[in-house]
């Protein structure tokens, strides 16, 4: 690995071999927007794939729920396939009202003495869009000699960049103060500079760091436990002797936490062996620690308590119905215009509950696409977004939706109960038990063929025999397979359906 040595407190005095001076100077345009450098390797470059991946990670149930308002987190910065699950545990608990984020990350490729670099640009860019730089970033550079703008420190640095997609999907909008810290610095001095900013309750600090590297599974687990214990005890001196690449930013955070009485809480710990299920390889450790304001309660944090709605009533409130239908339409519209998908609202336990659902598109009263999942796989809000996109662009019965059609398309969402088996002895017994307009039906065979009709389909096929026969044909089964309980498995479910008004 090539390392360049830069002295920050001496305003970018060159240390070492002078490879910085030999490098080509970035253009003025390049300096105004920091371009992604590990996109496509550490995380997907395609905006839709990145959105789905990050949202899926953020939707995972929390290993530990922070018992108060989160003011800072320590998050790992490896590729998402390795550390994404752990990272998301902390980002999902950052308060939704956060307006400004300070990200402190370690320099891996450039060695800096005395402080760190705050890049002089207008925005950080990735597949999800541009993140504006907060005006305070420039004020920090102007006021403190240990902060400078050193493009080389950011040019190929991944530790800060991989934090950003999680923040973009978690928060509606925010400004960024991006700090890459050197390895030799005065933590107290940097903490004093940042404290006035962090006293703003709408500002959150994110510190980027992995834990131990290149150890056996057992040795990594032991080493990481010792490091995390030192962090939880706010013992900066002990942390300085541990193995973690973000030693400098973690040290600054511990100094801030002691001065503001923030309480550290271990959210999750795993390692690369857990992610790859290969505990024989050399291991990298990943930990997430949240720092909470002790004067707040769990209600001020990001508590999400999933529940299973009672389908005897309305499982989705009128407000949630409007939100989900709007999400479906805006998601399809964004895909048609090739822009970032809308953020998923996570504030409701119903929206974050894993439920089966279908999204149906009609045009002029005729079907234009219908895709869904019968069984609960994703949280409802994520399932609606994905199924809306699939219904618009992946239903093989229809051509892909065109932008010119969107205004004439009507969206409907069906939320499903868990399918339950229906035992029957023969055809008459099955027909006697089925309830048209109430039961959605799943037919499946041992060789993997499966088909379903939503309860709404009874409106088009009211006869039970015709309904079941056409369902067999849909699943490429013999037309009368439904008559024999030895040939097919029958499951039924209920659906709560809601659609847009005539004028959307």
PLY file of the C-alpha trace (Angstrom):
ply
format ascii 1.0
element vertex 504
property float x
property float y
property float z
element edge 503
property int vertex1
property int vertex2
end_header
0.00 0.00 0.00
1.37 3.46 -0.89
1.34 5.92 2.00
1.75 9.67 1.76
2.81 11.59 4.87
1.27 15.01 5.50
1.69 17.29 8.50
-1.66 18.98 9.14
-0.70 21.40 11.88
2.05 22.75 9.62
-0.56 23.48 6.94
0.23 20.50 4.73
3.99 20.52 5.14
5.29 17.50 3.24
6.63 14.59 5.26
8.23 11.48 3.86
9.02 10.79 0.23
7.10 13.67 -1.32
4.72 11.48 -3.33
1.97 14.01 -2.61
3.87 16.69 -4.52
4.40 14.30 -7.41
0.68 13.57 -7.75
-1.37 15.47 -10.30
-3.33 18.31 -8.77
-7.13 17.76 -8.95
-9.08 20.07 -11.20
-11.13 22.89 -9.69
-14.33 21.10 -10.71
-13.23 17.89 -9.00
-12.55 19.82 -5.79
-16.13 21.10 -5.60
-17.74 17.62 -5.45
-16.01 14.67 -3.87
-16.67 11.68 -6.13
-17.11 8.14 -4.73
-14.06 5.90 -4.95
-15.20 2.53 -3.53
-18.69 2.54 -5.03
-19.14 -0.67 -6.97
-16.80 -2.60 -4.68
-17.63 -1.83 -1.04
-21.27 -1.13 -1.94
-23.38 -1.22 -5.15
-22.98 1.48 -7.79
-26.52 1.00 -9.11
-28.87 3.35 -7.19
-31.77 0.89 -7.07
-29.60 -1.99 -5.87
-27.95 0.25 -3.31
-31.30 1.51 -2.07
-32.74 -1.99 -1.69
-29.61 -3.28 0.05
-29.35 -0.43 2.55
-33.08 -0.40 3.26
-33.02 -4.16 3.83
-30.16 -3.78 6.29
-31.85 -0.89 8.09
-35.04 -2.92 8.45
-33.38 -5.71 10.44
-34.66 -5.99 14.03
-32.20 -4.33 16.43
-29.82 -6.58 18.34
-29.98 -3.96 21.12
-32.19 -0.90 21.32
-30.48 2.21 22.66
-32.41 3.33 25.79
-32.34 7.00 24.92
-31.59 9.58 22.26
-28.52 8.58 20.27
-25.94 11.37 20.07
-23.10 9.40 18.48
-22.29 5.97 17.11
-19.19 3.95 16.31
-19.75 2.07 13.06
-17.59 -0.36 11.04
-16.51 0.56 7.53
-15.85 -2.66 5.61
-17.71 -3.73 2.48
-21.42 -4.06 3.15
-21.40 -7.83 2.66
-19.08 -8.05 5.66
-20.01 -5.28 8.09
-23.29 -3.90 6.72
-25.49 -5.74 9.22
-23.56 -4.35 12.18
-23.34 -0.84 10.74
-27.07 -0.69 10.09
-27.81 -1.54 13.72
-26.50 1.86 14.75
-27.67 3.96 11.83
-31.29 2.80 12.22
-31.30 4.29 15.74
-30.08 7.77 14.78
-32.99 10.18 15.42
-34.99 10.94 12.29
-34.92 14.68 13.02
-31.14 14.86 12.71
-30.17 17.78 10.45
-26.38 17.70 10.58
-23.92 14.80 10.81
-20.25 15.00 11.72
-18.40 11.96 10.39
-14.93 11.32 11.81
-12.99 8.61 10.01
-9.40 7.38 10.13
-6.89 7.91 7.32
-5.72 4.57 5.91
-3.56 5.73 2.98
-2.18 9.05 4.21
-0.35 9.62 7.48
-1.11 12.99 9.05
0.42 14.58 12.12
-1.39 16.85 14.52
-4.97 16.82 13.30
-7.05 16.02 10.27
-8.51 17.05 6.95
-11.90 18.59 6.22
-12.17 18.60 2.45
-13.03 21.96 0.87
-15.87 20.88 -1.40
-19.54 21.71 -1.74
-20.85 18.14 -1.60
-20.04 14.45 -1.31
-21.53 12.37 -4.13
-22.59 8.74 -4.59
-25.26 6.80 -6.46
-27.95 8.11 -4.11
-27.17 11.76 -4.85
-25.19 14.67 -3.41
-24.83 15.43 0.30
-24.27 19.16 0.94
-21.37 20.20 3.15
-22.33 22.18 6.23
-21.02 25.74 6.38
-19.46 24.99 9.77
-16.93 22.73 8.00
-15.21 25.77 6.52
-15.38 27.61 9.83
-13.52 24.76 11.54
-10.75 24.95 8.94
-10.51 28.72 9.29
-10.49 28.72 13.08
-8.24 25.79 13.93
-4.78 25.20 12.51
-5.01 21.45 13.07
-7.73 21.20 10.40
-6.87 21.71 6.73
-8.22 20.64 3.35
-5.93 17.88 2.08
-7.51 16.22 -1.00
-5.03 13.34 -0.92
-6.36 12.27 2.48
-9.85 11.81 0.98
-9.01 10.73 -2.54
-9.10 6.94 -2.06
-10.31 6.79 1.53
-13.21 4.41 2.10
-13.72 4.81 5.86
-15.83 7.95 5.57
-17.48 7.22 2.22
-19.16 3.95 3.26
-20.98 5.70 6.11
-22.93 7.95 3.78
-25.51 5.70 2.03
-26.82 4.60 5.44
-27.29 8.24 6.45
-28.93 9.11 3.13
-31.55 6.38 3.50
-32.08 6.96 7.21
-32.49 10.76 7.18
-34.79 12.89 5.07
-32.08 15.51 4.56
-28.91 16.55 6.34
-25.67 18.45 5.93
-22.27 16.86 6.39
-19.03 17.75 8.15
-16.52 15.20 6.79
-13.36 14.80 8.89
-10.53 12.38 8.13
-8.21 12.25 11.14
-4.51 11.48 11.28
-2.83 9.02 13.57
-0.99 11.48 15.83
-3.22 14.10 17.43
-4.42 15.68 20.63
-7.89 14.22 21.29
-8.74 16.84 23.90
-7.98 19.71 21.55
-10.17 18.29 18.75
-12.96 17.48 21.21
-12.99 21.12 22.37
-13.34 22.27 18.78
-16.30 19.97 18.09
-18.23 20.31 21.35
-20.08 23.55 20.45
-21.32 21.89 17.25
-22.35 18.66 18.98
-24.27 20.55 21.68
-26.90 21.12 18.99
-29.46 18.36 19.63
-30.06 18.02 15.88
-26.41 17.11 15.26
-25.10 13.54 15.47
-21.51 12.30 15.47
-20.59 9.17 13.49
-17.19 7.62 14.14
-15.87 5.09 11.64
-13.71 2.18 12.81
-13.21 -1.54 12.37
-11.71 -3.58 15.21
-8.97 -6.23 15.09
-7.49 -7.45 11.79
-5.95 -10.66 10.52
-6.50 -12.89 13.55
-7.99 -16.32 14.10
-11.65 -16.35 15.03
-11.01 -17.04 18.70
-8.18 -14.50 18.96
-10.24 -11.84 17.17
-13.23 -12.36 19.44
-11.08 -12.06 22.55
-9.20 -9.00 21.31
-12.38 -7.25 20.21
-14.10 -7.93 23.51
-11.23 -6.25 25.34
-11.39 -3.27 23.00
-15.15 -2.88 23.32
-14.93 -3.15 27.10
-12.43 -0.28 27.13
-14.74 1.82 24.92
-17.72 1.09 27.19
-15.64 2.20 30.17
-14.66 5.43 28.34
-11.03 4.47 28.93
-9.21 6.34 26.20
-5.79 5.30 27.46
-6.70 1.62 27.28
-8.22 2.07 23.82
-4.97 3.61 22.58
-3.29 0.28 23.23
-5.93 -1.80 21.45
-6.08 -2.93 17.85
-8.56 -0.79 15.93
-7.96 1.29 12.83
-10.13 4.18 14.06
-8.14 4.67 17.25
-7.85 8.44 16.73
-11.54 9.28 16.05
-12.68 6.87 18.78
-10.33 8.61 21.20
-11.88 11.98 20.34
-15.38 10.56 20.80
-14.50 9.16 24.24
-13.22 12.56 25.31
-16.47 14.19 24.11
-18.58 11.52 25.83
-16.83 12.07 29.16
-17.33 15.83 28.98
-21.02 15.55 28.12
-21.77 12.44 30.23
-22.93 10.43 27.21
-23.51 6.80 28.07
-22.04 4.14 25.72
-24.19 1.12 24.87
-22.95 -1.90 22.93
-25.41 -2.42 20.09
-23.84 -5.33 18.19
-20.61 -7.21 17.62
-19.80 -9.64 14.82
-16.86 -10.30 12.56
-16.03 -11.30 9.00
-16.14 -14.96 9.97
-19.76 -14.55 11.04
-20.61 -12.76 7.80
-18.97 -15.30 5.48
-19.58 -18.33 7.74
-15.91 -19.14 7.33
-14.31 -19.12 10.74
-11.10 -20.65 9.43
-10.12 -17.50 7.51
-8.27 -14.56 9.02
-10.80 -12.34 10.76
-11.69 -8.64 10.89
-13.87 -7.50 13.79
-16.88 -5.17 13.59
-18.56 -3.47 16.52
-21.31 -0.89 16.87
-21.52 1.26 19.99
-24.14 3.97 20.50
-23.66 6.92 22.84
-26.86 8.23 24.37
-27.84 11.33 26.29
-28.63 10.02 29.80
-31.18 12.77 30.31
-33.46 11.30 27.62
-35.72 8.25 27.68
-36.26 5.40 25.27
-39.15 7.38 23.77
-36.60 9.92 22.53
-34.67 7.20 20.73
-35.52 5.09 17.73
-37.65 2.36 19.30
-39.43 0.19 16.76
-41.60 -2.48 18.33
-43.02 -4.71 15.60
-46.48 -6.13 16.08
-48.80 -8.26 14.01
-51.90 -6.24 13.08
-55.34 -7.61 13.91
-56.98 -8.31 10.58
-60.40 -8.37 12.15
-60.18 -4.59 12.14
-58.24 -2.31 9.81
-54.59 -3.46 9.97
-53.43 -0.34 8.15
-54.68 3.07 9.27
-56.03 5.57 6.76
-52.87 7.65 7.13
-50.67 4.62 6.50
-52.76 3.67 3.48
-52.21 7.09 1.95
-48.50 6.91 2.73
-48.06 3.45 1.16
-49.99 4.31 -1.99
-47.99 7.50 -2.36
-44.76 5.52 -1.82
-45.74 3.04 -4.54
-46.51 5.78 -7.08
-43.45 7.89 -6.28
-41.18 4.83 -6.42
-42.37 3.94 -9.92
-42.12 7.57 -10.99
-38.54 7.79 -9.67
-37.56 4.62 -11.51
-39.04 5.96 -14.75
-37.03 9.16 -14.36
-33.91 7.30 -13.22
-33.58 9.24 -9.97
-33.17 8.16 -6.34
-36.05 6.11 -4.93
-38.03 7.79 -2.13
-36.96 7.02 1.41
-38.88 4.39 3.36
-40.86 5.73 6.34
-39.99 3.65 9.41
-41.93 5.37 12.19
-44.87 2.94 12.39
-44.80 -0.59 13.82
-47.28 -1.67 11.13
-45.03 -0.36 8.36
-42.03 -2.21 9.77
-43.84 -5.51 10.39
-43.02 -8.30 7.96
-46.21 -8.97 6.03
-47.18 -10.48 2.71
-48.47 -7.96 0.22
-49.32 -7.43 -3.45
-49.31 -4.25 -5.51
-51.78 -4.14 -8.38
-51.72 -1.68 -11.27
-54.79 -1.13 -13.43
-55.33 1.13 -16.43
-58.79 1.96 -17.67
-60.17 -0.71 -15.36
-57.95 -3.41 -16.86
-55.04 -5.15 -15.20
-51.66 -3.55 -16.03
-49.44 -5.46 -13.60
-49.66 -7.35 -10.33
-46.72 -8.67 -8.32
-46.37 -9.58 -4.67
-45.22 -11.98 -2.03
-47.71 -14.29 -0.35
-45.58 -15.03 2.67
-44.01 -12.36 4.90
-40.45 -11.79 3.72
-39.87 -8.03 4.01
-41.24 -5.24 6.22
-44.49 -3.96 4.73
-43.12 -0.60 3.61
-40.21 -2.23 1.78
-42.45 -4.89 0.25
-44.77 -2.22 -1.14
-41.91 -0.34 -2.77
-40.32 -3.44 -4.31
-43.62 -4.95 -5.47
-44.72 -1.65 -7.02
-41.52 -1.59 -9.07
-41.94 -5.23 -10.04
-45.59 -4.77 -11.03
-44.63 -1.84 -13.24
-41.55 -3.32 -14.87
-41.28 -7.07 -14.26
-44.72 -8.57 -14.80
-44.03 -10.73 -17.87
-47.65 -10.57 -18.96
-47.26 -6.90 -19.84
-44.68 -4.59 -21.42
-42.72 -2.36 -19.07
-44.67 0.66 -17.95
-43.89 3.83 -19.88
-43.70 7.26 -18.27
-46.54 8.49 -20.48
-48.86 5.86 -18.92
-48.23 6.67 -15.27
-50.91 9.34 -14.91
-53.56 6.88 -16.12
-52.49 4.01 -13.85
-54.34 3.22 -10.62
-52.40 1.71 -7.68
-53.86 -0.77 -5.21
-52.12 -2.45 -2.25
-53.26 -5.70 -0.66
-51.89 -6.62 2.77
-52.13 -10.33 3.51
-52.53 -12.47 6.58
-50.23 -15.47 7.01
-51.56 -18.32 4.78
-52.89 -21.30 6.73
-53.45 -24.84 5.41
-57.02 -25.86 4.63
-57.58 -29.58 5.10
-60.21 -31.18 2.82
-61.30 -34.71 2.04
-62.58 -34.24 -1.51
-63.72 -31.62 -4.04
-67.11 -31.07 -2.41
-65.53 -30.60 1.02
-63.12 -28.02 -0.38
-65.84 -26.06 -2.17
-67.97 -26.11 0.96
-65.17 -24.57 3.03
-64.06 -21.88 0.59
-65.54 -18.41 1.10
-65.70 -16.34 -2.12
-64.57 -12.76 -1.64
-63.01 -13.64 1.72
-60.39 -16.27 1.00
-57.29 -15.77 -1.08
-56.13 -19.21 -2.19
-52.67 -20.73 -2.65
-52.39 -24.03 -4.54
-49.06 -25.85 -4.47
-47.66 -29.25 -5.40
-44.75 -31.27 -4.07
-42.68 -30.57 -7.19
-42.64 -26.84 -6.44
-45.47 -25.51 -8.64
-47.50 -22.81 -6.92
-50.15 -20.25 -7.81
-52.40 -17.84 -5.99
-55.41 -15.64 -6.52
-56.16 -12.70 -4.25
-59.64 -12.51 -2.69
-60.47 -9.71 -5.13
-60.27 -12.20 -8.03
-63.57 -13.73 -6.89
-65.19 -10.61 -8.41
-64.02 -11.74 -11.87
-64.38 -15.51 -11.29
-67.29 -15.99 -8.87
-67.78 -19.74 -9.47
-65.75 -21.95 -7.12
-65.07 -24.68 -9.69
-63.93 -22.19 -12.33
-61.89 -20.26 -9.76
-59.98 -23.39 -8.68
-59.59 -24.77 -12.21
-58.13 -21.52 -13.52
-55.86 -21.36 -10.50
-54.55 -24.83 -11.44
-53.88 -23.69 -14.99
-52.11 -20.59 -13.72
-49.74 -22.84 -11.76
-49.26 -25.23 -14.75
-51.05 -28.03 -12.94
-53.70 -30.40 -14.34
-56.94 -28.49 -14.55
-58.68 -30.76 -12.01
-55.73 -31.18 -9.64
-57.57 -29.15 -7.01
-60.02 -32.00 -6.50
-57.41 -34.37 -5.03
-55.90 -33.58 -1.58
-53.07 -35.99 -2.40
-52.02 -33.90 -5.39
-52.30 -30.33 -4.12
-51.89 -28.41 -0.91
-54.47 -25.67 -0.31
-53.76 -22.65 1.86
-56.01 -19.68 2.43
-55.42 -16.13 3.58
-57.30 -12.88 3.92
-56.38 -9.57 2.33
-56.92 -5.99 3.36
-56.99 -4.04 0.09
-56.93 -0.29 -0.45
-56.43 1.81 -3.56
-56.01 5.35 -4.79
-58.92 7.70 -5.25
-59.99 8.33 -8.82
-57.93 11.53 -8.77
-54.44 10.78 -7.41
0 1
1 2
2 3
3 4
4 5
5 6
6 7
7 8
8 9
9 10
10 11
11 12
12 13
13 14
14 15
15 16
16 17
17 18
18 19
19 20
20 21
21 22
22 23
23 24
24 25
25 26
26 27
27 28
28 29
29 30
30 31
31 32
32 33
33 34
34 35
35 36
36 37
37 38
38 39
39 40
40 41
41 42
42 43
43 44
44 45
45 46
46 47
47 48
48 49
49 50
50 51
51 52
52 53
53 54
54 55
55 56
56 57
57 58
58 59
59 60
60 61
61 62
62 63
63 64
64 65
65 66
66 67
67 68
68 69
69 70
70 71
71 72
72 73
73 74
74 75
75 76
76 77
77 78
78 79
79 80
80 81
81 82
82 83
83 84
84 85
85 86
86 87
87 88
88 89
89 90
90 91
91 92
92 93
93 94
94 95
95 96
96 97
97 98
98 99
99 100
100 101
101 102
102 103
103 104
104 105
105 106
106 107
107 108
108 109
109 110
110 111
111 112
112 113
113 114
114 115
115 116
116 117
117 118
118 119
119 120
120 121
121 122
122 123
123 124
124 125
125 126
126 127
127 128
128 129
129 130
130 131
131 132
132 133
133 134
134 135
135 136
136 137
137 138
138 139
139 140
140 141
141 142
142 143
143 144
144 145
145 146
146 147
147 148
148 149
149 150
150 151
151 152
152 153
153 154
154 155
155 156
156 157
157 158
158 159
159 160
160 161
161 162
162 163
163 164
164 165
165 166
166 167
167 168
168 169
169 170
170 171
171 172
172 173
173 174
174 175
175 176
176 177
177 178
178 179
179 180
180 181
181 182
182 183
183 184
184 185
185 186
186 187
187 188
188 189
189 190
190 191
191 192
192 193
193 194
194 195
195 196
196 197
197 198
198 199
199 200
200 201
201 202
202 203
203 204
204 205
205 206
206 207
207 208
208 209
209 210
210 211
211 212
212 213
213 214
214 215
215 216
216 217
217 218
218 219
219 220
220 221
221 222
222 223
223 224
224 225
225 226
226 227
227 228
228 229
229 230
230 231
231 232
232 233
233 234
234 235
235 236
236 237
237 238
238 239
239 240
240 241
241 242
242 243
243 244
244 245
245 246
246 247
247 248
248 249
249 250
250 251
251 252
252 253
253 254
254 255
255 256
256 257
257 258
258 259
259 260
260 261
261 262
262 263
263 264
264 265
265 266
266 267
267 268
268 269
269 270
270 271
271 272
272 273
273 274
274 275
275 276
276 277
277 278
278 279
279 280
280 281
281 282
282 283
283 284
284 285
285 286
286 287
287 288
288 289
289 290
290 291
291 292
292 293
293 294
294 295
295 296
296 297
297 298
298 299
299 300
300 301
301 302
302 303
303 304
304 305
305 306
306 307
307 308
308 309
309 310
310 311
311 312
312 313
313 314
314 315
315 316
316 317
317 318
318 319
319 320
320 321
321 322
322 323
323 324
324 325
325 326
326 327
327 328
328 329
329 330
330 331
331 332
332 333
333 334
334 335
335 336
336 337
337 338
338 339
339 340
340 341
341 342
342 343
343 344
344 345
345 346
346 347
347 348
348 349
349 350
350 351
351 352
352 353
353 354
354 355
355 356
356 357
357 358
358 359
359 360
360 361
361 362
362 363
363 364
364 365
365 366
366 367
367 368
368 369
369 370
370 371
371 372
372 373
373 374
374 375
375 376
376 377
377 378
378 379
379 380
380 381
381 382
382 383
383 384
384 385
385 386
386 387
387 388
388 389
389 390
390 391
391 392
392 393
393 394
394 395
395 396
396 397
397 398
398 399
399 400
400 401
401 402
402 403
403 404
404 405
405 406
406 407
407 408
408 409
409 410
410 411
411 412
412 413
413 414
414 415
415 416
416 417
417 418
418 419
419 420
420 421
421 422
422 423
423 424
424 425
425 426
426 427
427 428
428 429
429 430
430 431
431 432
432 433
433 434
434 435
435 436
436 437
437 438
438 439
439 440
440 441
441 442
442 443
443 444
444 445
445 446
446 447
447 448
448 449
449 450
450 451
451 452
452 453
453 454
454 455
455 456
456 457
457 458
458 459
459 460
460 461
461 462
462 463
463 464
464 465
465 466
466 467
467 468
468 469
469 470
470 471
471 472
472 473
473 474
474 475
475 476
476 477
477 478
478 479
479 480
480 481
481 482
482 483
483 484
484 485
485 486
486 487
487 488
488 489
489 490
490 491
491 492
492 493
493 494
494 495
495 496
496 497
497 498
498 499
499 500
500 501
501 502
502 503
